[in-house]
């Protein structure tokens, strides 16, 4: 079910149907959470839903999802793992769009630091 909801959300986003995408991504997150709080699918679902909300300008709703995704990625892959880079980049985009450039810069710097790590 998770895969179906996730794919449905991605297709809806590609078609510009944000409300439909949001609903599908919320269902995907519910399915992922059944696998455990720290399952990688939870992080993926959080990021997809957060990106959907960010694109709608709903930054206050998106931010906790980015934070949750980072916590899950740290638990699943370890701190400062390259898997966190896309989350940090998307979180930075949200912060910048929300008028918080200083915080966005910090997220981008963290992503860059992880990227250049051996």
DSSP file (Angstrom, degrees, kcal/mol; ACC not computed):
  #  RESIDUE AA STRUCTURE BP1 BP2  ACC     N-H-->O    O-->H-N    N-H-->O    O-->H-N    TCO  KAPPA ALPHA  PHI   PSI    X-CA   Y-CA   Z-CA
    1    1 A X     >        0   0    0      0, 0.0     4,-2.7     0, 0.0     5,-0.3   0.000 360.0 360.0 360.0 -39.1    0.0    0.0    0.0
    2    2 A X  H  >  +     0   0    0      1,-0.2     4,-2.8     2,-0.2     5,-0.2   0.936 360.0  49.0 -57.1 -46.9    2.8    2.4    0.8
    3    3 A X  H  > S+     0   0    0      1,-0.2     4,-2.7     2,-0.2    -1,-0.2   0.898 111.0  50.2 -60.0 -41.2    4.2    2.2   -2.7
    4    4 A X  H  > S+     0   0    0      2,-0.2     4,-2.5     1,-0.2    -1,-0.2   0.934 113.1  44.7 -64.8 -46.4    0.8    2.8   -4.2
    5    5 A X  H  X S+     0   0    0     -4,-2.7     4,-2.4     2,-0.2    -2,-0.2   0.913 114.3  50.0 -63.9 -41.7    0.1    5.9   -2.1
    6    6 A X  H  X S+     0   0    0     -4,-2.8     4,-2.2    -5,-0.3    -2,-0.2   0.937 113.0  45.2 -62.7 -47.5    3.6    7.2   -2.7
    7    7 A X  H  X S+     0   0    0     -4,-2.7     4,-2.6    -5,-0.2     5,-0.2   0.903 111.7  52.9 -62.7 -42.0    3.4    6.7   -6.5
    8    8 A X  H  X S+     0   0    0     -4,-2.5     4,-2.4    -5,-0.2    -1,-0.2   0.907 109.5  49.4 -60.4 -42.4   -0.1    8.3   -6.5
    9    9 A X  H  X S+     0   0    0     -4,-2.4     4,-2.4     2,-0.2    -1,-0.2   0.908 110.8  49.3 -63.5 -42.6    1.2   11.3   -4.7
   10   10 A X  H  X S+     0   0    0     -4,-2.2     4,-2.3     2,-0.2    -2,-0.2   0.905 111.9  48.4 -64.1 -41.5    4.2   11.7   -7.1
   11   11 A X  H  X S+     0   0    0     -4,-2.6     4,-1.4     2,-0.2    -2,-0.2   0.906 111.3  50.2 -65.4 -40.8    1.9   11.5  -10.1
   12   12 A X  H  <>S+     0   0    0     -4,-2.4     5,-3.0    -5,-0.2     4,-0.3   0.906 110.3  50.1 -64.5 -41.1   -0.5   14.0   -8.6
   13   13 A X  H ><5S+     0   0    0     -4,-2.4     3,-1.5     1,-0.2    -2,-0.2   0.919 108.6  52.3 -62.4 -42.7    2.3   16.4   -7.9
   14   14 A X  H 3<5S+     0   0    0     -4,-2.3    -1,-0.2     1,-0.3    -2,-0.2   0.797 110.4  49.2 -62.7 -28.1    3.6   16.0  -11.5
   15   15 A X  T 3<5S-     0   0    0     -4,-1.4    -1,-0.3    -3,-0.2    -2,-0.2   0.389 118.6-111.2 -91.9   2.5    0.1   16.9  -12.7
   16   16 A X  T < 5S+     0   0    0     -3,-1.5     2,-1.1    -4,-0.3    -3,-0.2   0.708  74.6 136.1  76.8  19.9   -0.2   19.9  -10.5
   17   17 A X     >< +     0   0    0     -5,-3.0     4,-2.4     1,-0.2     5,-0.2  -0.669  21.3 167.9-101.9  78.1   -2.8   18.4   -8.2
   18   18 A X  H  > S+     0   0    0     -2,-1.1     4,-2.9     1,-0.2    -1,-0.2   0.875  72.1  51.0 -63.2 -42.2   -1.5   19.4   -4.9
   19   19 A X  H  > S+     0   0    0      1,-0.2     4,-2.0     2,-0.2    -1,-0.2   0.910 113.1  46.2 -64.1 -41.5   -4.5   18.5   -2.7
   20   20 A X  H  > S+     0   0    0      2,-0.2     4,-2.1     1,-0.2    -1,-0.2   0.897 113.5  49.8 -66.0 -40.8   -4.7   15.1   -4.2
   21   21 A X  H  X S+     0   0    0     -4,-2.4     4,-2.9     2,-0.2     5,-0.2   0.922 108.6  52.6 -63.9 -44.4   -0.9   14.6   -3.7
   22   22 A X  H  X S+     0   0    0     -4,-2.9     4,-2.4     1,-0.2    -2,-0.2   0.926 109.3  49.1 -58.0 -45.8   -1.1   15.8   -0.1
   23   23 A X  H  X S+     0   0    0     -4,-2.0     4,-2.0     1,-0.2    -1,-0.2   0.924 113.1  46.9 -60.9 -45.1   -3.8   13.2    0.6
   24   24 A X  H  X S+     0   0    0     -4,-2.1     4,-2.4     1,-0.2    -2,-0.2   0.908 112.4  49.3 -64.7 -42.1   -1.8   10.4   -1.0
   25   25 A X  H  X S+     0   0    0     -4,-2.9     4,-2.3     2,-0.2    -1,-0.2   0.858 108.9  53.0 -68.1 -33.9    1.4   11.4    0.8
   26   26 A X  H  X S+     0   0    0     -4,-2.4     4,-2.2    -5,-0.2    -1,-0.2   0.914 110.7  47.4 -65.1 -41.0   -0.5   11.5    4.1
   27   27 A X  H  X S+     0   0    0     -4,-2.0     4,-2.3     2,-0.2    -2,-0.2   0.891 110.4  52.5 -65.8 -39.1   -1.8    8.0    3.5
   28   28 A X  H  X S+     0   0    0     -4,-2.4     4,-2.6     1,-0.2    -2,-0.2   0.907 108.9  50.4 -62.1 -41.4    1.7    6.9    2.6
   29   29 A X  H  X S+     0   0    0     -4,-2.3     4,-2.5     2,-0.2    -2,-0.2   0.907 108.8  51.4 -64.2 -41.7    3.1    8.3    5.8
   30   30 A X  H  X S+     0   0    0     -4,-2.2     4,-0.8     1,-0.2    -1,-0.2   0.920 112.3  46.6 -60.5 -43.2    0.4    6.5    7.8
   31   31 A X  H >< S+     0   0    0     -4,-2.3     3,-0.7     1,-0.2     4,-0.4   0.912 112.0  50.7 -65.1 -42.4    1.3    3.2    6.1
   32   32 A X  H >< S+     0   0    0     -4,-2.6     3,-1.8     1,-0.2     4,-0.4   0.889 103.2  59.0 -63.8 -39.6    5.0    3.8    6.7
   33   33 A X  H >< S+     0   0    0     -4,-2.5     3,-1.0     1,-0.3    -1,-0.2   0.748  93.8  66.5 -64.3 -22.4    4.5    4.5   10.4
   34   34 A X  T << S+     0   0    0     -4,-0.8    -1,-0.3    -3,-0.7    -2,-0.2   0.744  95.6  58.1 -67.0 -22.1    3.0    1.0   10.7
   35   35 A X  T <  S-     0   0    0     -3,-1.8    -1,-0.2    -4,-0.4    -2,-0.2   0.605 128.2 -73.5 -82.5 -13.1    6.5   -0.3    9.9
   36   36 A X    X   -     0   0    0     -3,-1.0     3,-1.5    -4,-0.4    -1,-0.3  -0.369  41.0 -89.6 129.1 151.3    8.0    1.6   12.9
   37   37 A X  T 3  S+     0   0    0      1,-0.3    -1,-0.1    -2,-0.1    -3,-0.1   0.829 123.5  41.7 -58.1 -35.3    8.9    5.1   13.9
   38   38 A X  T 3  S+     0   0    0     -3,-0.1    -1,-0.3    -5,-0.1     2,-0.3  -0.030  79.7 131.4-109.9  31.1   12.4    4.9   12.4
   39   39 A X    X>  -     0   0    0     -3,-1.5     3,-1.5    -7,-0.2     4,-1.1  -0.614  64.8-124.2 -79.2 143.4   11.7    3.1    9.2
   40   40 A X  H 3> S+     0   0    0      1,-0.3     4,-2.2    -2,-0.3     5,-0.2   0.812 110.5  63.5 -57.8 -30.9   13.4    4.6    6.1
   41   41 A X  H 3> S+     0   0    0      1,-0.2     4,-2.4     2,-0.2    -1,-0.3   0.790  96.0  59.0 -66.4 -26.1    9.9    4.8    4.4
   42   42 A X  H <> S+     0   0    0     -3,-1.5     4,-2.6   -10,-0.3    -1,-0.2   0.933 106.8  46.8 -65.0 -45.0    8.8    7.2    7.2
   43   43 A X  H  X S+     0   0    0     -4,-1.1     4,-2.5     2,-0.2    -2,-0.2   0.928 112.7  48.9 -62.3 -45.3   11.6    9.6    6.2
   44   44 A X  H  X S+     0   0    0     -4,-2.2     4,-2.5     1,-0.2    -1,-0.2   0.926 113.1  47.7 -59.7 -45.0   10.7    9.3    2.5
   45   45 A X  H  X S+     0   0    0     -4,-2.4     4,-2.5     1,-0.2     5,-0.2   0.894 110.5  51.5 -65.0 -40.8    7.1    9.9    3.3
   46   46 A X  H  X S+     0   0    0     -4,-2.6     4,-2.9     2,-0.2    -1,-0.2   0.927 111.9  46.7 -61.5 -44.9    7.8   12.9    5.5
   47   47 A X  H  X S+     0   0    0     -4,-2.5     4,-3.0     2,-0.2     5,-0.2   0.924 112.2  49.6 -65.4 -44.2   10.0   14.5    2.8
   48   48 A X  H  X S+     0   0    0     -4,-2.5     4,-2.0     2,-0.2    -1,-0.2   0.932 115.3  43.3 -60.9 -45.4    7.4   13.9    0.1
   49   49 A X  H  X S+     0   0    0     -4,-2.5     4,-2.5     2,-0.2    -2,-0.2   0.919 114.2  50.8 -66.3 -43.0    4.6   15.4    2.1
   50   50 A X  H  X S+     0   0    0     -4,-2.9     4,-2.9    -5,-0.2    -2,-0.2   0.912 109.8  50.0 -61.4 -42.8    6.8   18.3    3.3
   51   51 A X  H  X S+     0   0    0     -4,-3.0     4,-2.3     2,-0.2    -1,-0.2   0.900 110.3  50.9 -62.5 -40.0    7.8   19.1   -0.3
   52   52 A X  H  X S+     0   0    0     -4,-2.0     4,-0.7    -5,-0.2    -2,-0.2   0.930 113.4  44.4 -61.4 -46.5    4.1   19.1   -1.3
   53   53 A X  H ><>S+     0   0    0     -4,-2.5     5,-2.7     1,-0.2     3,-0.6   0.884 111.1  54.3 -67.2 -38.9    3.3   21.4    1.5
   54   54 A X  H ><5S+     0   0    0     -4,-2.9     3,-1.9     1,-0.2    -1,-0.2   0.916 104.7  54.0 -60.3 -43.6    6.3   23.7    0.8
   55   55 A X  H 3<5S+     0   0    0     -4,-2.3    -1,-0.2     1,-0.3    -2,-0.2   0.719 107.3  52.0 -66.3 -19.3    5.2   24.0   -2.8
   56   56 A X  T <<5S-     0   0    0     -4,-0.7    -1,-0.3    -3,-0.6    -2,-0.2   0.425 120.0-111.4 -91.9  -0.2    1.8   25.2   -1.5
   57   57 A X  T < 5S+     0   0    0     -3,-1.9     2,-1.3    -4,-0.2     3,-0.2   0.647  76.3 135.4  80.1  15.0    3.5   27.8    0.7
   58   58 A X     >< +     0   0    0     -5,-2.7     4,-1.7     1,-0.2     3,-0.4  -0.534  17.5 156.9 -96.6  67.9    2.5   25.9    3.8
   59   59 A X  H  >  +     0   0    0     -2,-1.3     4,-2.5     1,-0.2    -1,-0.2   0.855  66.2  56.4 -66.2 -39.1    5.9   26.3    5.5
   60   60 A X  H  > S+     0   0    0     -3,-0.2     4,-0.6     1,-0.2    -1,-0.2   0.827 111.8  44.9 -64.7 -30.1    4.7   25.9    9.1
   61   61 A X  H  4 S+     0   0    0     -3,-0.4     4,-0.5     2,-0.1    -1,-0.2   0.816 115.0  48.4 -79.5 -31.9    3.1   22.5    8.2
   62   62 A X  H >X S+     0   0    0     -4,-1.7     4,-1.8     1,-0.2     3,-0.7   0.867  97.0  69.3 -76.6 -37.5    6.2   21.4    6.2
   63   63 A X  H 3X S+     0   0    0     -4,-2.5     4,-2.3     1,-0.3     5,-0.2   0.882  96.1  49.6 -56.9 -47.8    8.9   22.2    8.7
   64   64 A X  H 3X S+     0   0    0     -4,-0.6     4,-2.4     1,-0.2    -1,-0.3   0.829 109.4  54.9 -62.6 -27.4    8.1   19.6   11.4
   65   65 A X  H <> S+     0   0    0     -3,-0.7     4,-2.4    -4,-0.5    -1,-0.2   0.888 107.0  48.7 -71.4 -38.9    8.1   17.0    8.6
   66   66 A X  H  X S+     0   0    0     -4,-1.8     4,-2.1     2,-0.2    -2,-0.2   0.922 112.4  49.6 -63.5 -42.5   11.5   17.9    7.4
   67   67 A X  H  X S+     0   0    0     -4,-2.3     4,-2.0     1,-0.2    -2,-0.2   0.923 110.9  49.0 -62.0 -44.1   12.7   17.8   11.1
   68   68 A X  H  X S+     0   0    0     -4,-2.4     4,-2.5     1,-0.2    -1,-0.2   0.910 109.1  53.0 -62.0 -42.2   11.1   14.3   11.5
   69   69 A X  H  X S+     0   0    0     -4,-2.4     4,-2.7     1,-0.2    -1,-0.2   0.891 108.2  50.6 -60.9 -39.7   12.8   13.1    8.3
   70   70 A X  H  X S+     0   0    0     -4,-2.1     4,-2.4     2,-0.2    -1,-0.2   0.896 109.5  50.4 -66.2 -39.5   16.2   14.2    9.5
   71   71 A X  H  X S+     0   0    0     -4,-2.0     4,-2.1     2,-0.2    -2,-0.2   0.933 113.1  46.1 -62.2 -45.6   15.7   12.4   12.9
   72   72 A X  H  X S+     0   0    0     -4,-2.5     4,-2.9     2,-0.2     5,-0.3   0.931 111.4  51.1 -64.2 -45.9   14.7    9.2   11.1
   73   73 A X  H  X>S+     0   0    0     -4,-2.7     4,-2.9     1,-0.2     5,-0.6   0.907 109.9  50.8 -58.8 -41.6   17.6    9.4    8.6
   74   74 A X  H  X5S+     0   0    0     -4,-2.4     4,-1.3     1,-0.2    -1,-0.2   0.901 113.8  44.7 -62.4 -40.4   20.0    9.9   11.5
   75   75 A X  H  <5S+     0   0    0     -4,-2.1    -2,-0.2    -5,-0.2    -1,-0.2   0.898 120.4  39.3 -70.2 -40.7   18.6    6.8   13.3
   76   76 A X  H  <5S+     0   0    0     -4,-2.9    -2,-0.2    -5,-0.2    -3,-0.2   0.922 134.3  17.5 -77.0 -45.5   18.5    4.6   10.2
   77   77 A X  H  <5S-     0   0    0     -4,-2.9    -3,-0.2    -5,-0.3    -2,-0.2   0.566 110.2-106.0-107.5 -12.0   21.8    5.7    8.5
   78   78 A X    ><< -     0   0    0     -4,-1.3     3,-1.0    -5,-0.6    -1,-0.2  -0.096  51.2 -51.3  98.4 156.8   23.7    7.3   11.2
   79   79 A X  T 3  S+     0   0    0      1,-0.2    -8,-0.0    -4,-0.1    -5,-0.0  -0.317 121.8  13.5 -66.1 146.9   24.5   11.0   11.8
   80   80 A X  T 3  S+     0   0    0      1,-0.2    -1,-0.2     2,-0.0     2,-0.2   0.793  86.7 157.5  60.4  33.1   25.9   13.0    9.0
   81   81 A X    X   -     0   0    0     -3,-1.0     3,-2.2     1,-0.1     4,-0.3  -0.606  54.7-118.1 -86.0 149.2   25.1   10.4    6.4
   82   82 A X  G >  S+     0   0    0      1,-0.3     3,-1.3    -2,-0.2     4,-0.4   0.713 109.0  74.9 -60.0 -21.3   24.9   11.4    2.7
   83   83 A X  G 3  S+     0   0    0      1,-0.2     4,-0.4     2,-0.1    -1,-0.3   0.734  90.2  59.5 -62.1 -21.3   21.2   10.2    2.8
   84   84 A X  G <> S+     0   0    0     -3,-2.2     4,-2.6     1,-0.2    -1,-0.2   0.663  82.1  84.7 -81.4 -16.3   20.4   13.4    4.7
   85   85 A X  H <> S+     0   0    0     -3,-1.3     4,-2.7    -4,-0.3     5,-0.2   0.911  88.7  47.5 -58.1 -48.9   21.7   15.7    2.0
   86   86 A X  H  > S+     0   0    0     -4,-0.4     4,-2.3    -3,-0.2    -1,-0.2   0.879 113.0  50.5 -62.1 -34.2   18.4   15.9   -0.1
   87   87 A X  H  > S+     0   0    0     -4,-0.4     4,-2.7     2,-0.2    -2,-0.2   0.945 111.8  47.1 -65.9 -46.7   16.4   16.5    3.1
   88   88 A X  H  X S+     0   0    0     -4,-2.6     4,-2.5     1,-0.2    -2,-0.2   0.899 112.1  50.9 -61.1 -41.2   18.7   19.3    4.2
   89   89 A X  H  X S+     0   0    0     -4,-2.7     4,-2.0    -5,-0.2    -1,-0.2   0.922 113.4  43.9 -63.2 -44.7   18.5   20.8    0.7
   90   90 A X  H  X S+     0   0    0     -4,-2.3     4,-2.1     2,-0.2    -2,-0.2   0.886 112.6  52.3 -68.9 -38.0   14.7   20.7    0.6
   91   91 A X  H  X S+     0   0    0     -4,-2.7     4,-2.6     1,-0.2    -2,-0.2   0.912 108.7  51.5 -61.7 -42.6   14.5   22.0    4.1
   92   92 A X  H  X S+     0   0    0     -4,-2.5     4,-2.7     1,-0.2    -2,-0.2   0.898 107.0  52.9 -62.0 -40.9   16.8   24.9    3.1
   93   93 A X  H  X S+     0   0    0     -4,-2.0     4,-2.4     2,-0.2    -1,-0.2   0.911 110.5  48.1 -59.6 -42.1   14.5   25.7    0.1
   94   94 A X  H  X S+     0   0    0     -4,-2.1     4,-1.9     2,-0.2    -2,-0.2   0.930 111.6  48.8 -64.6 -45.4   11.6   25.9    2.5
   95   95 A X  H  <>S+     0   0    0     -4,-2.6     5,-2.8     1,-0.2    -2,-0.2   0.909 112.5  48.4 -61.7 -41.9   13.4   28.1    5.0
   96   96 A X  H ><5S+     0   0    0     -4,-2.7     3,-1.5     1,-0.2    -1,-0.2   0.925 112.0  48.5 -64.3 -44.4   14.5   30.4    2.1
   97   97 A X  H 3<5S+     0   0    0     -4,-2.4    -1,-0.2     1,-0.3    -2,-0.2   0.802 107.7  56.7 -65.2 -28.5   11.0   30.6    0.7
   98   98 A X  T 3<5S-     0   0    0     -4,-1.9    -1,-0.3    -5,-0.2    -2,-0.2   0.404 123.8-104.8 -83.6   2.9    9.7   31.3    4.3
   99   99 A X  T < 5S+     0   0    0     -3,-1.5     2,-0.2    -4,-0.1    -3,-0.2   0.811  87.1 120.8  80.7  30.2   12.0   34.3    4.5
  100  100 A X     >< +     0   0    0     -5,-2.8     4,-2.1    -6,-0.1     3,-0.3  -0.537  23.9 158.4-123.5  64.2   14.5   32.7    6.8
  101  101 A X  H  >  +     0   0    0      1,-0.2     4,-2.6    -2,-0.2     5,-0.2   0.821  69.6  57.9 -63.1 -33.6   17.7   33.0    4.7
  102  102 A X  H  > S+     0   0    0      2,-0.2     4,-1.6     1,-0.2    -1,-0.2   0.923 110.3  43.2 -62.3 -43.8   20.1   32.7    7.7
  103  103 A X  H  > S+     0   0    0     -3,-0.3     4,-2.0     2,-0.2    -1,-0.2   0.872 112.1  54.5 -68.4 -37.0   18.7   29.3    8.7
  104  104 A X  H  X S+     0   0    0     -4,-2.1     4,-2.5     1,-0.2    -2,-0.2   0.914 105.6  53.1 -62.2 -42.2   18.6   28.2    5.1
  105  105 A X  H  X S+     0   0    0     -4,-2.6     4,-2.5     1,-0.2    -1,-0.2   0.901 107.0  52.3 -59.6 -41.0   22.3   29.0    4.8
  106  106 A X  H  X S+     0   0    0     -4,-1.6     4,-2.2     2,-0.2    -1,-0.2   0.903 109.6  48.5 -63.1 -41.1   23.0   26.8    7.8
  107  107 A X  H  X S+     0   0    0     -4,-2.0     4,-2.4     2,-0.2    -1,-0.2   0.915 112.4  48.6 -65.0 -42.0   21.1   23.9    6.3
  108  108 A X  H  X S+     0   0    0     -4,-2.5     4,-2.5     1,-0.2    -2,-0.2   0.891 110.8  50.8 -64.9 -39.1   23.0   24.3    3.0
  109  109 A X  H  X S+     0   0    0     -4,-2.5     4,-2.5     2,-0.2    -1,-0.2   0.895 109.8  50.3 -64.8 -39.9   26.3   24.5    4.9
  110  110 A X  H  X S+     0   0    0     -4,-2.2     4,-2.1     2,-0.2    -2,-0.2   0.924 111.1  48.7 -64.1 -43.5   25.5   21.3    6.8
  111  111 A X  H  X S+     0   0    0     -4,-2.4     4,-2.4     1,-0.2    -2,-0.2   0.918 112.2  48.9 -61.5 -43.3   24.6   19.5    3.5
  112  112 A X  H  X S+     0   0    0     -4,-2.5     4,-2.0     1,-0.2    -2,-0.2   0.899 109.1  52.8 -64.1 -40.4   27.8   20.7    1.9
  113  113 A X  H  X S+     0   0    0     -4,-2.5     4,-0.6     1,-0.2    -1,-0.2   0.887 111.3  46.5 -63.1 -39.3   29.9   19.5    4.9
  114  114 A X  H >< S+     0   0    0     -4,-2.1     3,-0.8     1,-0.2    -1,-0.2   0.908 109.9  54.8 -67.6 -41.1   28.3   16.1    4.7
  115  115 A X  H 3< S+     0   0    0     -4,-2.4    -2,-0.2     1,-0.2    -1,-0.2   0.880 109.9  44.9 -61.4 -39.9   28.9   15.9    1.0
  116  116 A X  H 3< S+     0   0    0     -4,-2.0    -1,-0.2    -5,-0.1    -2,-0.2   0.535  87.2 112.5 -86.1  -5.4   32.6   16.6    1.2
  117  117 A X    <<        0   0    0     -3,-0.8   -35,-0.0    -4,-0.6    -3,-0.0  -0.389 360.0 360.0 -64.8 143.8   33.2   14.2    4.1
  118  118 A X              0   0    0     -2,-0.1    -1,-0.1     0, 0.0    -3,-0.1   0.506 360.0 360.0 -68.5 360.0   35.3   11.2    3.1
